Amino acid sequence: MAAANPLHRQPESTKLSETITRYRPSKAFSNFAQGAEVTSLDFDDTGEFCIATGDDETLQLYDCKLGKHSKTLYSKKYGCHLARFTHLQSNVIYASTKENGMEYFAITAHCPQGVQDNVHDNN
C-alpha cells in the first residue's frame, strides 16, 4: 500500500447549516401575484431562457442572458404546473392543475420586444 501524499490532502468539510446562513438571494421572481409561490422552474437546452410556473396560474418567461423578465403567459382556465421546454426552444409543455391533461404553448422566444404565444389545447 502506498503512503499518503501530503500534497493531496482532503479538504475540510463544513456543515451545510453553517454555510447556508451566508447565502443571500441575488434575484427574485417578482412577476407573480402578491403571495403567489413559484411551483416549478425549467431552463431551455441553451440556458438562454427560463420558464417558471406559479400557483397564481401564470407562466413567467425570463431571458437569462439579459437577466430580465420577457413575458407573462396566463393559464387561468387550466392552471399550470411542471412547465418544461420541449426539444424546441420556442415550445413549452405543462401540466394542468384543474383538469387531467397537459397543455402546450408555442412561444416565439426570440422576439426582443416580447413573446408571441399560441395556446394548443390537447384535450
CYANA upper distance limits for C-alpha pairs under 8 A (distance plus 0.5 A):
  4 ALA  CA      8 HIS  CA      8.38
  5 ASN  CA      9 ARG  CA      8.03
 14 THR  CA     18 GLU  CA      7.51
 14 THR  CA     19 THR  CA      7.68
 15 LYS  CA     19 THR  CA      7.14
 16 LEU  CA     20 ILE  CA      6.32
 17 SER  CA     21 THR  CA      7.50
 19 THR  CA     23 TYR  CA      7.97
 31 ASN  CA     60 GLN  CA      7.77
 31 ASN  CA     69 HIS  CA      8.31
 31 ASN  CA     72 THR  CA      8.45
 32 PHE  CA     36 ALA  CA      6.53
 32 PHE  CA     37 GLU  CA      8.07
 32 PHE  CA     38 VAL  CA      8.47
 32 PHE  CA     54 GLY  CA      7.36
 32 PHE  CA     56 ASP  CA      7.40
 32 PHE  CA     58 THR  CA      7.94
 32 PHE  CA     60 GLN  CA      8.33
 33 ALA  CA     56 ASP  CA      6.76
 36 ALA  CA     54 GLY  CA      6.91
 36 ALA  CA     55 ASP  CA      6.24
 36 ALA  CA     56 ASP  CA      6.13
 37 GLU  CA     54 GLY  CA      5.95
 37 GLU  CA     55 ASP  CA      6.25
 37 GLU  CA     56 ASP  CA      8.08
 38 VAL  CA     52 ALA  CA      7.17
 38 VAL  CA     53 THR  CA      6.26
 38 VAL  CA     54 GLY  CA      4.78
 38 VAL  CA     55 ASP  CA      7.12
 39 THR  CA     52 ALA  CA      7.90
 39 THR  CA     53 THR  CA      6.04
 39 THR  CA     54 GLY  CA      5.58
 39 THR  CA     55 ASP  CA      6.96
 39 THR  CA     81 HIS  CA      6.89
 39 THR  CA     82 LEU  CA      7.79
 40 SER  CA     52 ALA  CA      6.08
 40 SER  CA     53 THR  CA      5.80
 40 SER  CA     54 GLY  CA      7.66
 40 SER  CA     81 HIS  CA      6.91
 40 SER  CA     82 LEU  CA      5.80
 40 SER  CA     83 ALA  CA      7.14
 41 LEU  CA     50 CYS  CA      7.40
 41 LEU  CA     51 ILE  CA      6.24
 41 LEU  CA     52 ALA  CA      4.99
 41 LEU  CA     53 THR  CA      7.20
 41 LEU  CA     82 LEU  CA      7.90
 41 LEU  CA     83 ALA  CA      7.50
 41 LEU  CA     84 ARG  CA      8.31
 42 ASP  CA     50 CYS  CA      6.08
 42 ASP  CA     51 ILE  CA      5.88
 42 ASP  CA     52 ALA  CA      7.13
 42 ASP  CA     83 ALA  CA      7.27
 42 ASP  CA     84 ARG  CA      6.13
 42 ASP  CA     85 PHE  CA      7.39
 43 PHE  CA     47 GLY  CA      6.05
 43 PHE  CA     48 GLU  CA      7.89
 43 PHE  CA     49 PHE  CA      6.21
 43 PHE  CA     50 CYS  CA      4.89
 43 PHE  CA     51 ILE  CA      6.94
 43 PHE  CA     84 ARG  CA      8.20
 43 PHE  CA     85 PHE  CA      7.46
 44 ASP  CA     48 GLU  CA      7.07
 44 ASP  CA     49 PHE  CA      6.14
 44 ASP  CA     50 CYS  CA      6.98
 44 ASP  CA     85 PHE  CA      6.07
 44 ASP  CA     86 THR  CA      8.35
 44 ASP  CA     89 GLN  CA      6.37
 45 ASP  CA     87 HIS  CA      8.22
 45 ASP  CA     89 GLN  CA      7.68
 47 GLY  CA     64 CYS  CA      7.57
 48 GLU  CA     63 ASP  CA      6.55
 48 GLU  CA     64 CYS  CA      5.65
 48 GLU  CA     65 LYS  CA      6.21
 49 PHE  CA     61 LEU  CA      7.48
 49 PHE  CA     62 TYR  CA      6.09
 49 PHE  CA     63 ASP  CA      5.29
 49 PHE  CA     64 CYS  CA      5.85
 49 PHE  CA     65 LYS  CA      8.23
 50 CYS  CA     61 LEU  CA      6.34
 50 CYS  CA     62 TYR  CA      5.58
 50 CYS  CA     63 ASP  CA      7.10
 50 CYS  CA     64 CYS  CA      7.10
 51 ILE  CA     59 LEU  CA      7.11
 51 ILE  CA     60 GLN  CA      6.13
 51 ILE  CA     61 LEU  CA      5.14
 51 ILE  CA     62 TYR  CA      6.84
 51 ILE  CA     83 ALA  CA      7.39
 51 ILE  CA     84 ARG  CA      7.92
 51 ILE  CA     85 PHE  CA      8.29
 52 ALA  CA     59 LEU  CA      6.05
 52 ALA  CA     60 GLN  CA      5.61
 52 ALA  CA     61 LEU  CA      7.07
 52 ALA  CA     83 ALA  CA      7.52
 53 THR  CA     57 GLU  CA      7.75
 53 THR  CA     58 THR  CA      6.39
 53 THR  CA     59 LEU  CA      5.00
 53 THR  CA     60 GLN  CA      6.84
 53 THR  CA     80 CYS  CA      6.92
 53 THR  CA     81 HIS  CA      6.30
 53 THR  CA     82 LEU  CA      7.58
 53 THR  CA     83 ALA  CA      7.02
 54 GLY  CA     58 THR  CA      6.24
 54 GLY  CA     59 LEU  CA      7.10
 54 GLY  CA     80 CYS  CA      7.84
 54 GLY  CA     81 HIS  CA      7.72
 55 ASP  CA     79 GLY  CA      8.44
 55 ASP  CA     80 CYS  CA      8.03
 55 ASP  CA     81 HIS  CA      8.37
 57 GLU  CA     74 TYR  CA      6.84
 57 GLU  CA     75 SER  CA      5.91
 57 GLU  CA     76 LYS  CA      6.02
 57 GLU  CA     79 GLY  CA      5.35
 57 GLU  CA     80 CYS  CA      6.09
 58 THR  CA     72 THR  CA      7.16
 58 THR  CA     73 LEU  CA      6.14
 58 THR  CA     74 TYR  CA      5.09
 58 THR  CA     75 SER  CA      6.26
 58 THR  CA     76 LYS  CA      7.95
 58 THR  CA     79 GLY  CA      8.12
 58 THR  CA     80 CYS  CA      7.39
 59 LEU  CA     72 THR  CA      6.40
 59 LEU  CA     73 LEU  CA      5.47
 59 LEU  CA     74 TYR  CA      6.81
 59 LEU  CA     75 SER  CA      8.04
 59 LEU  CA     80 CYS  CA      7.87
 59 LEU  CA     83 ALA  CA      8.43
 60 GLN  CA     69 HIS  CA      7.90
 60 GLN  CA     70 SER  CA      8.16
 60 GLN  CA     71 LYS  CA      6.50
 60 GLN  CA     72 THR  CA      5.26
 60 GLN  CA     73 LEU  CA      6.75
 61 LEU  CA     69 HIS  CA      6.69
 61 LEU  CA     70 SER  CA      5.90
 61 LEU  CA     71 LYS  CA      5.66
 61 LEU  CA     72 THR  CA      6.87
 61 LEU  CA     73 LEU  CA      8.29
 62 TYR  CA     67 GLY  CA      7.68
 62 TYR  CA     68 LYS  CA      6.28
 62 TYR  CA     69 HIS  CA      4.85
 62 TYR  CA     70 SER  CA      5.57
 62 TYR  CA     71 LYS  CA      7.62
 63 ASP  CA     67 GLY  CA      6.23
 63 ASP  CA     68 LYS  CA      5.90
 63 ASP  CA     69 HIS  CA      6.65
 63 ASP  CA     70 SER  CA      6.56
 64 CYS  CA     68 LYS  CA      7.26
 70 SER  CA    114 GLY  CA      6.53
 70 SER  CA    115 VAL  CA      7.37
 71 LYS  CA    114 GLY  CA      6.79
 71 LYS  CA    115 VAL  CA      6.47
 73 LEU  CA    117 ASP  CA      8.20
 75 SER  CA     79 GLY  CA      5.68
 75 SER  CA     80 CYS  CA      6.85
 77 LYS  CA     98 LYS  CA      8.21
 78 TYR  CA     96 SER  CA      5.77
 78 TYR  CA     97 THR  CA      6.74
 78 TYR  CA     98 LYS  CA      5.71
 78 TYR  CA     99 GLU  CA      6.91
 79 GLY  CA     95 ALA  CA      8.50
 79 GLY  CA     96 SER  CA      5.78
 79 GLY  CA     97 THR  CA      5.31
 79 GLY  CA     98 LYS  CA      6.24
 80 CYS  CA     94 TYR  CA      6.78
 80 CYS  CA     95 ALA  CA      6.20
 80 CYS  CA     96 SER  CA      5.49
 80 CYS  CA     97 THR  CA      6.07
 81 HIS  CA     94 TYR  CA      6.45
 81 HIS  CA     95 ALA  CA      5.70
 81 HIS  CA     96 SER  CA      6.95
 81 HIS  CA     97 THR  CA      7.08
 82 LEU  CA     94 TYR  CA      5.95
 82 LEU  CA     95 ALA  CA      6.37
 83 ALA  CA     92 VAL  CA      7.00
 83 ALA  CA     93 ILE  CA      6.16
 83 ALA  CA     94 TYR  CA      4.58
 83 ALA  CA     95 ALA  CA      7.32
 84 ARG  CA     92 VAL  CA      6.00
 84 ARG  CA     93 ILE  CA      5.97
 84 ARG  CA     94 TYR  CA      6.70
 85 PHE  CA     89 GLN  CA      6.89
 85 PHE  CA     90 SER  CA      8.11
 85 PHE  CA     91 ASN  CA      6.30
 85 PHE  CA     92 VAL  CA      4.93
 85 PHE  CA     93 ILE  CA      6.94
 86 THR  CA     90 SER  CA      8.45
 86 THR  CA     91 ASN  CA      6.09
 86 THR  CA     92 VAL  CA      6.23
 86 THR  CA     93 ILE  CA      7.29
 87 HIS  CA     91 ASN  CA      8.18
 89 GLN  CA    109 ALA  CA      7.93
 90 SER  CA    106 ALA  CA      6.44
 90 SER  CA    107 ILE  CA      5.37
 90 SER  CA    108 THR  CA      5.80
 90 SER  CA    109 ALA  CA      6.08
 90 SER  CA    110 HIS  CA      8.43
 91 ASN  CA    104 TYR  CA      7.81
 91 ASN  CA    105 PHE  CA      6.21
 91 ASN  CA    106 ALA  CA      5.05
 91 ASN  CA    107 ILE  CA      6.21
 92 VAL  CA    104 TYR  CA      6.38
 92 VAL  CA    105 PHE  CA      5.56
 92 VAL  CA    106 ALA  CA      6.95
 92 VAL  CA    107 ILE  CA      7.95
 93 ILE  CA    102 MET  CA      7.44
 93 ILE  CA    103 GLU  CA      6.21
 93 ILE  CA    104 TYR  CA      4.98
 93 ILE  CA    105 PHE  CA      6.68
 94 TYR  CA    102 MET  CA      6.15
 94 TYR  CA    103 GLU  CA      5.92
 94 TYR  CA    104 TYR  CA      7.05
 95 ALA  CA    101 GLY  CA      6.84
 95 ALA  CA    102 MET  CA      4.98
 95 ALA  CA    103 GLU  CA      6.76
 96 SER  CA    100 ASN  CA      6.98
 96 SER  CA    101 GLY  CA      6.18
 96 SER  CA    102 MET  CA      5.90
 96 SER  CA    103 GLU  CA      7.11
101 GLY  CA    122 ASN  CA      8.02
101 GLY  CA    123 ASN  CA      7.23
102 MET  CA    121 ASP  CA      8.45
102 MET  CA    122 ASN  CA      7.18
102 MET  CA    123 ASN  CA      8.31
103 GLU  CA    119 VAL  CA      8.19
103 GLU  CA    120 HIS  CA      7.17
103 GLU  CA    121 ASP  CA      6.21
103 GLU  CA    122 ASN  CA      6.63
104 TYR  CA    119 VAL  CA      6.71
104 TYR  CA    120 HIS  CA      5.85
104 TYR  CA    121 ASP  CA      7.14
104 TYR  CA    122 ASN  CA      7.79
105 PHE  CA    117 ASP  CA      7.18
105 PHE  CA    118 ASN  CA      6.32
105 PHE  CA    119 VAL  CA      5.45
105 PHE  CA    120 HIS  CA      6.80
106 ALA  CA    117 ASP  CA      6.43
106 ALA  CA    118 ASN  CA      5.74
106 ALA  CA    119 VAL  CA      7.09
106 ALA  CA    120 HIS  CA      8.20
107 ILE  CA    115 VAL  CA      6.90
107 ILE  CA    116 GLN  CA      6.15
107 ILE  CA    117 ASP  CA      5.09
107 ILE  CA    118 ASN  CA      6.90
108 THR  CA    115 VAL  CA      5.97
108 THR  CA    116 GLN  CA      5.86
108 THR  CA    117 ASP  CA      7.18
109 ALA  CA    114 GLY  CA      8.20
109 ALA  CA    115 VAL  CA      5.91
109 ALA  CA    116 GLN  CA      7.98
110 HIS  CA    115 VAL  CA      7.92
111 CYS  CA    115 VAL  CA      6.21
111 CYS  CA    116 GLN  CA      8.18
